[in-house]
Amino acid sequence: MANSKYEYVKSFEVQDEVMFPNLIVARIGGRDFRRFSEVHEFVKPNDEVALNLMNSCAVSVLEEFPDIVFAYGYSDEYSFALKKTTRFYQRRASKIHSLIVSFFTSAYVTKWKEFFPHKELIYPPSFCARIISCASIGVLQAYLLWRQNDCHINNQHSTCIHELVKHGKTEREAQEFLKGTRKREKHDLLFEQFGINYEKLPVIVRQGSAILKTKVEDVVKYDNNGAPVKRLRRKAGIIHSKNIAGKNFWNEHVDLVKELGSFVDAIGKVEPDYIRSFQFEAQLLPSTWIVIRIDGCHFHRFSEVHEFVKPNDEQALKLMNSCAMAVLKEFQDIVFAYGVSDEYSFIVKKDSQFYQRRASDMVTVVVSFFTSIYVVHWKEFFPQKELKYLPSFDGRAVCYPSSEILRDYLAWRQVDCHINNQYNTCFWELVKSGKSKSEAQNYLKGTQAAEKNELLKQFGITDYNALPLMFRQGSSVFWDKIGRTHEESSQNIGGYYAHRLLRVSYANYHFVQWKFESFQVPSLLGQIGIPMPAIPMLVFIWKICGNFSILCQEGVSGFWVYNTLFSVIRKAYCIQENVVRIRGLDSIVPTGRSSLSKL
């Protein structure tokens, strides 16, 4: 990232390193998978094909990330344990869980046709994830016992519900019928009334699936005579066990003992305090702007493998923009997004209770959904290119207490966009002219913006500012309200009915001054916390003032015009100057003739 005066905003990022000697477990779970399973007509109470798809994705995760040495999953969840000595992403929780959930999602969408060849993926799946910090191997043992017990209890309950509904009860009646029943009673119910011996059900549904790496002989090549040359390699494999938290199961696997530690005691139940610690999730500060920033993982290599146009691939950027638009459509609390290259920042409104402001859920569900859309939309933007390997993203959430700091965050990202794009444009022009990549880097070392502009002129780019706005300034995604209508689906804004239109803009925005075109301002007022009574007046003033470019032509300062208008609003509603929400409103006021002339 480029250096700029706005880099102070990085100080708001909270360190989330999982300290040694804690063991790290990343648990992912399907988002609203009950609906997903109904829409895609999964077999009830358990769809073994869907479970095998989950297992296949988990195996891919273990093969992709060597530091993950064990996994356990059932239904729509999976837990991944990293080796005790791991320094994966410097043990930063946000990086670890977002990257794993992103890769898992990417695998799920990609493998769908392999497991469901006759079913279309009606809508993209997504997952949530979080980090469980286990202080010792004994705590990890308790965690695994808790998850496998949960697998058994949930499966037994679901099987009973399914059979009761199948034999005439409604789902509510079935739930009432089972209320307060114990495991033994459910077991007897299944056997006596429905002829089902629970112990004879497939182990994959009763016990869940464990995945670990074992050494197996693998053919690495063939000699001159055509004979296979074999080597011992560690490969991930699926196994089933009645008690994955048992000493016998765990300690007989040498690699698990080496990478995580051995189980010393046999345990039959999990301490309630342990369960509370497993369920604890940190929440972000209230009344602060939340920015969720996602970044492509190893996208430098990804762009080379998929032969993206250098220095900017317009189709790749449009694919990123389409994913960002899908995120705003899916999550209504996200009111604005700004993206450049392989990153996107999503702004969550200040008073949002999105996932009760739980950072891990917010970040991972956005990263997962974005990844899902990226894979689904790939063919739309690259119809002639196959996706050669799975894309993935990582993410984090940062709180900003004021609109001014949020503005500076956006300015920081936009300055970064400009500096990087100018550098990359020069770099690739030098490479095209015959220099090696290292020679191009050395040539550009220490050069300033003016020097780069002069260099570009030598390559026929006489005006850097004539390059597409999307390359130079990034892309903004936001909801806009347009037109008047009286349809029921419309939203009433201070007496004006308007459709909500999702817009991607490459307009001449400078977040340093936070300039927005006129069509944005009414739509953003409510999102930044302006009292609703002020909105009709602002819209009214907006309408009667007409084309402000006339004022600009007459020499009237655009800044003065807007200050006057907002002063009227303040006085009319007795809103004090020091109200934070009004400072937020001030920060989006367009300044200067360049923006006002468009109104």
C-alpha positions in Angstrom: 0.0 0.0 0.0 1.2 3.5 -0.8 2.4 6.0 1.7 0.2 9.0 2.3 -0.9 11.4 5.0 -4.1 9.4 5.4 -2.3 6.3 6.6 -3.0 7.3 10.2 -6.4 5.5 9.7 -4.5 2.2 10.0 -4.1 3.0 13.7 -7.7 2.0 14.2 -7.1 -1.5 13.1 -7.1 -3.8 16.1 -4.5 -6.6 16.5 -6.1 -10.0 16.6 -3.2 -12.3 16.9 -3.9 -15.7 18.6 -1.0 -15.9 21.1 1.1 -18.9 21.7 0.6 -21.6 23.2 -3.1 -21.4 22.2 -4.2 -23.9 19.6 -6.2 -22.4 16.7 -9.4 -23.9 15.4 -11.4 -22.3 12.6 -15.1 -23.3 12.5 -17.3 -22.6 9.5 -21.0 -23.0 9.3 -23.5 -22.6 6.4 -25.5 -19.3 6.3 -29.2 -20.0 6.3 -28.6 -23.6 5.0 -32.0 -24.7 6.1 -33.4 -22.5 3.3 -30.6 -23.5 0.9 -31.3 -27.2 1.5 -35.1 -26.7 0.8 -34.6 -24.6 -2.3 -32.2 -27.2 -3.7 -34.4 -30.1 -2.6 -31.9 -31.9 -0.4 -33.0 -35.3 0.9 -34.4 -35.2 4.4 -33.3 -35.6 7.1 -29.8 -36.1 5.6 -28.6 -35.8 2.1 -25.5 -37.9 1.8 -24.5 -36.4 -1.5 -24.5 -32.9 0.1 -22.5 -34.3 3.0 -20.0 -35.7 0.6 -19.7 -32.4 -1.1 -18.9 -30.7 2.3 -16.3 -33.4 2.9 -14.7 -32.9 -0.5 -14.4 -29.2 0.1 -12.8 -29.8 3.5 -10.3 -32.2 2.0 -9.4 -29.4 -0.5 -8.9 -27.0 2.4 -6.4 -29.4 4.0 -4.6 -29.9 0.8 -4.4 -26.2 0.1 -3.2 -25.2 3.6 -0.4 -27.4 5.0 -0.7 -25.9 8.5 -4.2 -27.4 8.9 -3.7 -30.9 10.2 -7.1 -32.1 11.3 -10.8 -31.4 10.5 -14.1 -32.5 11.8 -17.5 -31.8 10.2 -21.2 -32.7 10.0 -24.3 -31.3 8.4 -23.3 -27.8 7.1 -20.3 -27.1 9.5 -16.6 -27.9 9.6 -13.9 -27.3 12.2 -10.2 -27.0 11.1 -7.4 -27.4 13.6 -4.0 -25.8 12.8 -0.8 -27.3 14.1 0.5 -25.9 17.4 3.6 -24.3 15.9 1.7 -22.5 13.1 2.6 -19.0 12.0 0.0 -19.0 9.3 -0.8 -15.3 8.5 1.1 -14.4 11.7 -1.7 -16.1 13.6 -4.1 -13.2 12.8 -7.6 -14.5 13.5 -9.4 -12.3 10.9 -7.0 -13.4 8.1 -7.2 -17.1 9.0 -10.9 -17.5 9.3 -11.8 -15.3 6.3 -9.3 -17.0 4.0 -10.4 -20.5 5.0 -14.1 -19.7 4.6 -13.4 -18.0 1.3 -11.5 -21.0 -0.1 -14.1 -23.4 1.2 -16.9 -21.4 -0.5 -14.9 -21.3 -3.7 -14.6 -25.1 -3.6 -18.3 -25.6 -2.8 -19.5 -23.6 -5.8 -16.9 -25.1 -8.1 -17.6 -28.7 -7.1 -21.4 -28.4 -7.1 -21.8 -29.9 -10.6 -19.6 -32.8 -9.7 -21.9 -33.9 -6.9 -25.2 -32.5 -8.3 -24.9 -32.9 -12.1 -28.7 -32.6 -12.6 -29.3 -29.7 -10.2 -28.7 -26.1 -11.0 -27.2 -23.9 -8.3 -30.2 -21.7 -7.9 -28.5 -19.1 -5.7 -24.9 -18.8 -4.4 -24.2 -20.4 -1.0 -22.3 -18.6 1.7 -20.8 -19.5 5.1 -19.8 -17.8 8.4 -16.7 -18.6 10.3 -14.9 -17.8 13.5 -11.8 -18.7 15.5 -11.8 -20.9 18.6 -8.8 -20.4 20.7 -7.9 -23.6 22.7 -5.5 -22.9 25.6 -4.4 -26.5 25.7 -4.7 -29.9 24.0 -7.3 -30.8 26.8 -9.5 -27.9 25.7 -9.2 -29.0 22.1 -10.3 -32.5 23.2 -13.3 -31.0 25.0 -14.2 -28.9 21.9 -14.2 -32.0 19.6 -16.3 -33.9 22.1 -18.8 -31.0 22.2 -19.1 -30.9 18.4 -19.5 -34.7 18.0 -22.1 -34.8 20.7 -23.9 -32.0 18.9 -23.8 -34.0 15.7 -25.4 -37.0 17.4 -28.1 -35.0 19.2 -29.1 -32.9 16.1 -29.2 -35.9 13.8 -31.3 -38.0 16.2 -33.7 -35.1 16.7 -33.9 -34.3 12.9 -34.5 -38.0 12.1 -37.4 -38.1 14.7 -38.9 -34.9 13.3 -38.7 -36.1 9.7 -40.4 -39.5 10.6 -43.2 -37.8 12.6 -43.9 -35.3 9.8 -43.8 -38.1 7.2 -46.5 -40.0 9.2 -48.9 -37.1 9.4 -47.9 -34.5 12.0 -47.1 -30.9 11.2 -43.6 -29.7 12.0 -44.9 -27.7 15.0 -46.7 -30.7 16.3 -43.6 -32.9 15.9 -41.5 -30.3 17.8 -44.1 -30.2 20.6 -44.2 -34.0 20.7 -40.4 -34.3 21.2 -40.2 -31.5 23.7 -38.3 -32.7 26.8 -37.6 -36.2 25.4 -34.1 -37.7 26.1 -31.8 -39.5 23.8 -33.0 -42.9 24.9 -36.6 -42.0 24.4 -35.9 -40.8 20.9 -34.0 -44.0 20.2 -37.0 -46.1 21.3 -39.4 -43.9 19.3 -37.5 -44.5 16.1 -37.3 -48.2 16.7 -40.8 -49.0 18.1 -42.9 -46.6 15.9 -40.9 -46.4 12.7 -38.8 -49.5 12.7 -35.5 -47.6 12.5 -32.5 -48.9 14.4 -30.6 -45.7 14.9 -27.3 -47.5 15.3 -27.7 -48.9 11.7 -27.9 -45.4 10.1 -24.9 -44.4 8.0 -21.9 -43.4 10.1 -21.5 -40.2 8.1 -24.8 -38.9 9.6 -24.4 -40.3 13.1 -20.8 -39.6 13.8 -19.7 -36.9 11.3 -16.5 -37.1 9.3 -12.9 -36.6 10.4 -10.2 -35.7 8.0 -6.5 -36.0 8.7 -3.3 -36.4 6.8 -1.6 -39.8 6.6 1.5 -41.0 4.6 0.5 -42.9 1.5 2.4 -44.2 -1.5 1.9 -41.9 -4.4 3.1 -42.2 -8.0 5.2 -39.1 -8.7 6.5 -40.1 -12.2 7.3 -42.9 -14.5 10.8 -44.1 -15.4 12.1 -44.7 -18.9 10.7 -48.2 -19.0 7.2 -46.9 -18.0 7.4 -48.3 -14.5 5.8 -46.0 -11.8 8.1 -44.3 -9.3 6.4 -44.1 -5.9 7.1 -41.8 -3.0 5.6 -41.5 0.5 3.4 -38.4 0.6 1.0 -37.0 3.2 -2.5 -37.0 1.8 -5.8 -35.9 3.4 -8.3 -38.8 4.0 -11.7 -39.1 5.5 -12.4 -41.4 8.4 -15.3 -42.1 10.7 -15.0 -42.7 14.4 -17.6 -43.0 17.2 -15.4 -40.9 19.5 -12.9 -38.6 17.9 -12.2 -37.1 21.4 -11.2 -40.5 22.7 -7.6 -41.4 23.7 -7.5 -44.5 21.5 -8.6 -42.7 18.4 -6.4 -39.7 18.8 -3.2 -41.2 20.1 -2.9 -43.9 17.5 -2.4 -41.3 14.9 1.3 -40.3 15.2 1.0 -37.1 13.1 -1.8 -35.7 15.3 0.2 -36.3 18.4 3.2 -34.7 16.8 1.4 -31.6 15.4 -1.2 -31.0 18.2 -0.3 -33.1 21.2 -1.6 -36.3 22.8 -4.8 -36.7 24.8 -4.0 -37.6 28.4 -7.4 -38.2 30.0 -10.6 -39.8 28.9 -13.5 -37.3 29.1 -17.2 -38.1 29.1 -18.7 -34.6 29.3 -17.8 -31.0 28.5 -17.6 -28.4 31.2 -20.2 -25.6 30.8 -17.5 -23.0 31.2 -15.7 -24.5 28.2 -18.9 -24.3 26.1 -19.4 -20.7 27.0 -15.8 -19.9 25.9 -16.4 -21.8 22.6 -19.5 -19.7 22.0 -18.1 -16.3 22.9 -17.8 -13.8 20.1 -16.4 -10.3 20.3 -18.6 -7.4 19.2 -17.6 -4.2 17.5 -18.1 -0.9 19.2 -21.6 0.6 18.9 -22.3 3.9 17.0 -19.2 3.6 14.8 -18.8 3.2 11.1 -17.7 -0.3 10.2 -15.6 -0.9 7.2 -15.2 -4.5 6.0 -12.2 -4.6 3.6 -11.5 -7.7 1.5 -8.4 -8.4 -0.6 -7.6 -11.1 -3.1 -5.3 -13.8 -1.9 -2.2 -14.1 -4.1 -4.0 -12.4 -6.9 -0.7 -11.4 -8.5 -0.2 -15.1 -9.4 -4.0 -15.5 -10.1 -3.9 -12.7 -12.7 -0.8 -14.2 -14.4 -2.2 -17.8 -14.5 -5.5 -16.4 -16.0 -3.6 -14.1 -18.3 -5.2 -10.8 -17.2 -4.5 -7.8 -19.4 -1.7 -5.6 -17.9 -1.6 -3.2 -16.2 -5.4 -3.3 -15.9 -7.9 -5.9 -17.0 -11.2 -4.1 -17.5 -13.2 -7.4 -17.4 -11.6 -8.5 -14.2 -12.4 -5.1 -12.6 -16.0 -5.4 -13.8 -16.2 -8.8 -12.3 -15.1 -7.4 -9.0 -17.7 -4.6 -9.3 -20.5 -7.1 -10.1 -19.6 -9.0 -6.9 -19.7 -5.8 -4.9 -23.1 -5.0 -6.3 -24.4 -8.4 -5.3 -23.1 -7.9 -1.8 -25.0 -4.6 -1.4 -28.1 -6.3 -2.8 -27.8 -9.1 -0.3 -26.9 -7.1 2.8 -29.0 -4.0 3.2 -26.9 -2.6 6.1 -24.0 -2.1 3.7 -24.6 1.4 2.2 -21.5 2.1 0.2 -18.5 0.3 -1.3 -15.3 1.4 -2.9 -13.0 -0.9 -4.9 -9.8 -1.0 -6.7 -7.8 -3.8 -8.3 -8.4 -7.0 -6.2 -9.8 -5.2 -3.1 -13.1 -3.8 -2.0 -14.2 -1.8 1.1 -17.8 -2.1 2.3 -19.2 0.5 4.7 -21.8 -0.7 7.2 -24.1 2.0 8.5 -23.3 3.5 11.9 -26.3 2.2 13.8 -26.2 -1.3 12.2 -27.0 -4.4 14.2 -25.8 -6.6 11.3 -25.0 -10.0 13.0 -25.2 -8.1 16.3 -22.0 -6.4 15.2 -20.0 -9.7 15.7 -16.8 -9.0 13.8 -16.1 -12.6 12.8 -19.6 -13.2 11.4 -19.8 -9.9 9.5 -16.4 -10.3 7.9 -16.6 -13.9 6.9 -20.2 -13.8 5.5 -19.3 -10.9 3.3 -16.0 -12.6 2.2 -17.8 -15.9 1.6 -20.7 -14.3 -0.4 -18.3 -12.2 -2.5 -16.2 -15.3 -3.3 -19.3 -17.3 -4.2 -20.5 -14.6 -6.6 -17.0 -14.3 -8.1 -16.9 -18.0 -9.0 -20.6 -18.0 -10.3 -20.0 -14.9 -12.4 -16.7 -15.9 -13.8 -18.0 -17.3 -17.1 -20.1 -14.2 -17.6 -17.0 -12.0 -17.8 -14.5 -14.6 -19.1 -16.6 -16.8 -21.4 -13.4 -18.1 -23.2 -11.4 -18.8 -20.0 -11.6 -21.7 -17.6 -11.1 -21.0 -13.9 -7.8 -22.8 -13.5 -7.7 -22.8 -9.7 -9.9 -21.6 -6.9 -9.8 -17.8 -6.1 -10.0 -16.8 -2.5 -10.1 -13.5 -0.4 -9.3 -12.5 3.1 -10.9 -9.7 5.1 -11.1 -7.7 8.3 -13.4 -5.2 10.0 -12.3 -1.8 11.3 -14.4 0.7 13.3 -14.1 4.4 12.6 -15.7 6.8 15.1 -16.5 9.8 12.9 -17.4 10.6 9.4 -14.2 12.6 9.0 -12.0 9.6 9.7 -14.2 7.5 7.5 -13.6 10.1 4.7 -9.9 9.9 5.3 -10.0 6.1 5.1 -11.6 6.3 1.7 -9.1 9.0 0.7 -6.3 6.7 1.8 -7.6 3.9 -0.4 -8.1 6.2 -3.4 -4.7 7.8 -3.1 -3.3 4.2 -3.0 -5.3 3.4 -6.1 -3.8 6.4 -8.0 -0.2 5.8 -6.9 -0.3 2.1 -7.6 -2.0 2.5 -11.0 0.5 5.2 -12.1 3.4 3.0 -11.0 1.9 -0.2 -12.7 1.2 1.7 -15.9 4.8 2.9 -16.1 6.1 -0.6 -15.1 4.3 -2.5 -17.8 5.2 0.1 -20.5 8.8 -0.4 -19.6 8.4 -4.2 -19.7 6.7 -3.9 -23.1 9.7 -1.8 -24.3 12.1 -4.6 -23.6 13.2 -4.2 -20.0 13.0 -7.1 -17.6 10.8 -6.8 -14.5 13.7 -6.2 -12.2 15.1 -3.6 -14.5 11.8 -1.8 -14.7 11.5 -1.8 -10.9 15.0 -0.4 -10.5 14.3 2.2 -13.1 11.2 3.4 -11.2 12.8 3.4 -7.8 12.5 6.8 -6.1 10.6 8.5 -9.0 7.9 11.0 -8.3 4.5 11.4 -9.9 5.7 14.2 -12.3 8.6 12.0 -13.4 6.3 9.1 -14.1 4.0 11.3 -16.1 7.0 12.4 -18.2 8.0 8.8 -18.7 4.5 7.9 -19.8 4.7 10.6 -22.5 7.6 8.8 -24.0 5.4 5.8 -24.5 2.6 7.8 -26.2 0.5 8.4 -23.1 0.5 12.2 -23.2 -2.2 12.6 -20.6 -2.4 10.2 -17.6 -5.7 11.7 -16.6 -7.2 10.6 -19.9 -6.9 6.9 -18.8 -10.2 5.3 -17.8 -11.5 6.6 -14.5 -12.0 3.0 -13.2 -8.3 2.5 -13.5 -7.2 5.8 -12.0 -9.8 6.4 -9.3 -11.5 3.0 -8.5 -15.2 2.2 -8.5 -18.0 3.2 -6.1 -21.1 1.2 -5.5 -24.1 2.6 -3.8 -27.9 2.7 -3.8 -29.5 5.7 -5.6 -33.1 6.7 -5.6 -34.5 7.8 -8.9 -37.7 8.9 -10.5 -41.2 9.4 -9.0 -43.6 6.5 -8.8 -46.5 5.4 -6.7 -45.9 1.7 -7.0 -46.2 -0.3 -3.7 -42.6 -1.6 -4.0 -41.2 2.0 -3.8 -39.8 3.6 -0.8 -41.3 6.9 0.6 -38.6 9.5 1.1 -40.0 12.6 2.7 -43.0 12.6 0.4 -41.1 11.6 -2.7 -41.6 8.1 -3.9 -38.5 6.7 -5.6 -37.2 3.4 -6.9 -33.9 2.1 -5.4 -31.3 1.7 -8.1 -28.0 0.0 -7.4 -25.3 2.1 -9.2 -21.7 1.5 -10.0 -19.9 4.7 -10.7 -16.4 5.6 -12.0 -17.3 9.3 -11.7 -14.7 12.0 -10.7 -14.9 11.4 -7.0 -12.2 12.7 -4.7 -12.7 11.3 -1.2 -10.1 13.8 0.0 -13.0 16.3 -0.3 -15.7 13.6 -0.5 -17.3 14.9 -3.6 -20.5 13.3 -4.8 -22.7 14.1 -7.7 -26.1 15.5 -7.0 -28.1 12.3 -7.6 -26.3 10.8 -4.6 -27.0 13.2 -1.9 -30.7 12.6 -1.2 -30.1 8.8 -1.2 -27.2 9.0 1.2 -28.8 11.4 3.8 -30.7 8.7 5.7 -27.7 6.3 5.5 -25.4 8.7 7.3 -27.8 9.5 10.1 -29.5 12.8 9.1 -32.9 13.2 10.9 -35.7 12.4 8.5 -37.5 15.7 8.9 -34.5 17.4 7.3 -34.7 15.3 4.2 -37.9 16.7 2.6 -36.6 20.3 3.1 -33.2 19.4 1.5 -35.0 17.7 -1.4 -37.2 20.8 -1.8 -34.3 23.2 -1.8 -32.5 20.9 -4.2 -35.4 21.1 -6.6 -36.1 24.8 -6.4 -32.4 25.8 -6.8 -32.3 24.2 -10.3 -29.0 24.1 -12.1 -26.3 25.4 -9.7 -23.9 25.6 -12.6 -25.5 29.0 -13.5 -24.4 30.3 -10.1 -20.9 28.9 -10.7 -20.8 30.7 -14.1 -21.7 33.9 -12.3 -18.7 33.5 -10.0 -20.6 32.3 -6.9 -18.6 29.8 -4.9 -20.2 26.4 -4.9 -18.9 25.9 -1.4 -20.8 29.0 -0.2 -24.0 27.8 -1.9 -24.0 24.5 -0.1 -23.0 26.0 3.2 -25.9 28.4 3.0 -28.4 25.6 2.2 -27.2 23.5 5.1 -27.2 26.5 7.4 -30.9 26.9 6.6 -31.6 23.3 7.5 -29.7 23.6 10.8 -31.6 26.7 11.9 -34.9 25.3 10.8 -34.5 22.2 12.9 -32.4 23.6 15.7 -29.6 21.2 15.0 -26.4 22.2 16.8 -23.1 22.5 15.0 -21.4 19.9 17.1 -23.8 17.1 16.4 -21.8 14.2 14.9 -24.5 13.3 12.4 -24.4 16.7 10.9 -20.7 16.7 10.7 -21.2 13.5 8.7 -23.6 15.4 6.4 -21.1 18.2 6.0 -18.4 15.8 5.0 -20.3 14.8 1.8 -21.0 18.3 0.6 -19.7 18.7 -2.9 -17.1 21.5 -3.2 -15.8 23.5 -6.1 -17.1 24.1 -9.6 -16.1 20.8 -11.1 -18.8 18.9 -9.1 -21.4 21.6 -9.0 -21.3 22.1 -12.8 -22.8 18.6 -13.2 -25.9 19.4 -11.2 
